[in-house]
C-alpha cells in the first residue's frame, strides 16, 4: 500500500511538472517576431542599407522579404536584401535583416525623414506591423566636412586624429536626436582629459580625441540598438563653419544572451 501511494505521488509530480512545462512553454512562445527598439541617425547620402534586429522562436521558418513604411507611403516597397540568424538560446534566436531603401532612386531626398514603423512581409505571405523606434535620415552638412587621418574603434570606445589644415577652434559637439544620448558619451582630448570647449588649434597641430560610450543594465537604452553619429563642430579663423563626423562613437548593440532576450521581451510586454 505504501509503495502504491509513493508511486501515485511520483506519477502526480510527473504530470504536474509536465503540465507546468506546457503552460510555461505556451506563455513563453512568441506569436510574432519581436523587434528591438532602434535609434539610428545618419545622412541620407551615407548609406541606404539599414539593419534591424529581432528575436524569433527557435523553430521560426519564415523569412522577411520586403517592408513598407507609413512615413514613406504604402506604395513604396523596400526589399530585404539579406538576413542573418545566430546565437540560438533555447526557445529563441537572434536575427538581423538588412533593408535596401535605395535612397536616391526610390524616394528621392530623404533628408530629415524619420521612420518609426514598418510593415514586414514574410515568406509565407503574412505581414507584421512593427514599431522600430526611430530611424532618421539627416540632411547633409552644409559646411565643409574634414576627414580624420586616423581612426580606431572598439566595442564602446573610439579614437580620432587629424593634422589641422588651418587655424581652428573646436566649438562643441552636435548630437542628433535632440541629445537623447549625449549623457552616454564621454569625450577626452589627446591627453586623456575630458574635452572642454572652445578649444583652439593652429595649422599643423594634431587634433586627437577619444570617446567612450557608457551604459548600464538599469538604463533602458542599454536594450536598444544605437547608431548615432555626433558631429564635431569647428570654426576657422575667418569665421567659416567646418565639422568632422565622430563615426562609431555611438554605435551599440545589446549583449546577445538569453538574459538580454528575457529583459527585452519583458520590456516589450511579451513575457
ZAMARGU-4260 file (C-alpha; in steps of 0.2 Angstrom, whole numbers, plus 5000, padded with zeros to 4 digits):
<rodrens>
0) 5000/5000/5000 | 5014/5012/5005 | 5023/5009/4988 | 5007/5011/4979 | 5005/5028/4987
5) 5023/5033/4983 | 5020/5028/4965 | 5004/5038/4964 | 5013/5053/4971 | 5028/5051/4959
10) 5016/5050/4944 | 5007/5065/4951 | 5023/5075/4952 | 5027/5070/4934 | 5010/5075/4927
15) 5011/5092/4937 | 5029/5095/4930 | 5023/5091/4913 | 5008/5102/4914 | 5018/5117/4921
20) 5031/5115/4907 | 5017/5115/4894 | 5010/5131/4901 | 5027/5139/4903 | 5030/5135/4885
25) 5014/5142/4879 | 5017/5158/4889 | 5035/5160/4883 | 5031/5156/4864 | 5031/5171/4853
30) 5016/5174/4842 | 5026/5186/4831 | 5044/5190/4830 | 5049/5204/4842 | 5059/5218/4835
35) 5071/5228/4846 | 5070/5247/4848 | 5082/5256/4836 | 5089/5273/4837 | 5098/5277/4820
40) 5103/5294/4813 | 5114/5296/4798 | 5114/5307/4782 | 5103/5300/4768 | 5119/5300/4757
45) 5129/5289/4768 | 5120/5273/4766 | 5104/5266/4760 | 5106/5249/4769 | 5099/5248/4786
50) 5100/5234/4798 | 5086/5229/4810 | 5087/5216/4825 | 5073/5205/4830 | 5070/5189/4841
55) 5061/5174/4835 | 5056/5157/4841 | 5070/5144/4838 | 5058/5135/4826 | 5053/5150/4816
60) 5054/5146/4797 | 5048/5162/4790 | 5060/5174/4781 | 5057/5193/4779 | 5055/5198/4761
65) 5050/5216/4760 | 5044/5231/4770 | 5033/5246/4768 | 5034/5262/4779 | 5019/5273/4783
70) 5031/5288/4783 | 5037/5284/4765 | 5020/5279/4758 | 5012/5262/4757 | 5016/5261/4738
75) 5035/5262/4742 | 5041/5244/4744 | 5058/5240/4750 | 5067/5224/4748 | 5075/5214/4762
80) 5092/5211/4754 | 5100/5199/4767 | 5097/5191/4784 | 5107/5183/4797 | 5102/5171/4811
85) 5114/5167/4825 | 5116/5163/4844 | 5101/5152/4847 | 5096/5152/4866 | 5084/5138/4870
90) 5067/5143/4863 | 5074/5159/4855 | 5085/5165/4841 | 5093/5182/4837 | 5091/5189/4820
95) 5096/5204/4809 | 5089/5209/4792 | 5095/5222/4781 | 5083/5233/4771 | 5089/5242/4755
100) 5080/5259/4755 | 5088/5263/4738 | 5088/5281/4744 | 5092/5291/4728 | 5081/5282/4715
105) 5066/5276/4725 | 5061/5290/4737 | 5071/5305/4731 | 5079/5316/4745 | 5076/5308/4762
110) 5084/5322/4772 | 5075/5325/4788 | 5063/5310/4786 | 5060/5300/4802 | 5054/5282/4801
115) 5045/5274/4817 | 5035/5260/4810 | 5036/5247/4796 | 5025/5233/4789 | 5036/5217/4787
120) 5030/5204/4774 | 5036/5186/4777 | 5039/5172/4765 | 5023/5163/4770 | 5013/5179/4764
125) 5009/5185/4782 | 5013/5203/4787 | 5018/5210/4804 | 5017/5228/4810 | 5032/5233/4819
130) 5037/5248/4830 | 5055/5250/4825 | 5060/5265/4836 | 5067/5280/4826 | 5077/5279/4810
135) 5082/5297/4805 | 5089/5302/4788 | 5098/5318/4791 | 5101/5332/4779 | 5119/5333/4773
140) 5130/5345/4781 | 5131/5362/4773 | 5148/5366/4780 | 5164/5358/4774 | 5167/5341/4782
145) 5185/5337/4787 | 5192/5319/4786 | 5201/5310/4800 | 5218/5304/4796 | 5217/5291/4809
150) 5203/5282/4817 | 5200/5266/4828 | 5185/5259/4837 | 5182/5246/4850 | 5166/5239/4857
155) 5162/5255/4867 | 5177/5267/4863 | 5184/5276/4848 | 5199/5287/4844 | 5202/5300/4831
160) 5216/5311/4825 | 5220/5323/4811 | 5233/5336/4806 | 5224/5353/4807 | 5223/5361/4790
165) 5222/5378/4796 | 5219/5388/4812 | 5203/5381/4820 | 5193/5382/4836 | 5183/5367/4841
170) 5166/5374/4847 | 5157/5359/4853 | 5148/5343/4848 | 5131/5342/4840 | 5121/5327/4844
175) 5107/5321/4833 | 5090/5315/4841 | 5088/5330/4852 | 5103/5325/4863 | 5094/5309/4870
180) 5110/5300/4871 | 5123/5314/4874 | 5124/5309/4893 | 5131/5292/4887 | 5146/5299/4878
185) 5162/5304/4886 | 5174/5314/4875 | 5193/5316/4880 | 5207/5326/4872 | 5223/5319/4867
190) 5230/5319/4885 | 5215/5309/4891 | 5206/5323/4900 | 5188/5327/4897 | 5187/5339/4882
195) 5181/5357/4885 | 5175/5369/4873 | 5181/5380/4865 | 5197/5373/4861 | 5209/5381/4849
200) 5222/5373/4837 | 5234/5380/4825 | 5238/5374/4807 | 5249/5359/4808 | 5244/5354/4826
205) 5237/5337/4829 | 5219/5336/4834 | 5216/5320/4844 | 5202/5314/4854 | 5195/5298/4862
210) 5177/5294/4865 | 5169/5282/4877 | 5151/5275/4877 | 5144/5271/4895 | 5128/5261/4898
215) 5122/5251/4912 | 5109/5237/4913 | 5097/5248/4923 | 5096/5261/4909 | 5083/5256/4897
220) 5093/5262/4882 | 5105/5248/4886 | 5092/5236/4877 | 5091/5247/4862 | 5101/5246/4846
225) 5110/5263/4844 | 5119/5270/4829 | 5120/5289/4830 | 5134/5299/4823 | 5139/5315/4833
230) 5146/5330/4824 | 5162/5339/4830 | 5159/5357/4826 | 5173/5369/4822 | 5176/5387/4816
235) 5191/5394/4806 | 5200/5410/4810 | 5189/5418/4796 | 5173/5413/4804 | 5169/5398/4792
240) 5160/5384/4799 | 5168/5366/4797 | 5165/5350/4805 | 5170/5331/4807 | 5160/5316/4810
245) 5163/5305/4825 | 5159/5289/4817 | 5157/5273/4828 | 5157/5284/4844 | 5139/5280/4847
250) 5137/5263/4840 | 5130/5250/4852 | 5121/5233/4851 | 5115/5224/4867 | 5124/5208/4873
255) 5116/5194/4863 | 5112/5182/4878 | 5097/5173/4885 | 5096/5186/4899 | 5095/5200/4887
260) 5082/5192/4877 | 5071/5190/4893 | 5074/5208/4898 | 5069/5214/4880 | 5053/5203/4880
265) 5049/5209/4897 | 5051/5227/4892 | 5040/5224/4876 | 5027/5216/4886 | 5029/5198/4879
270) 5034/5190/4895
</rodrens>
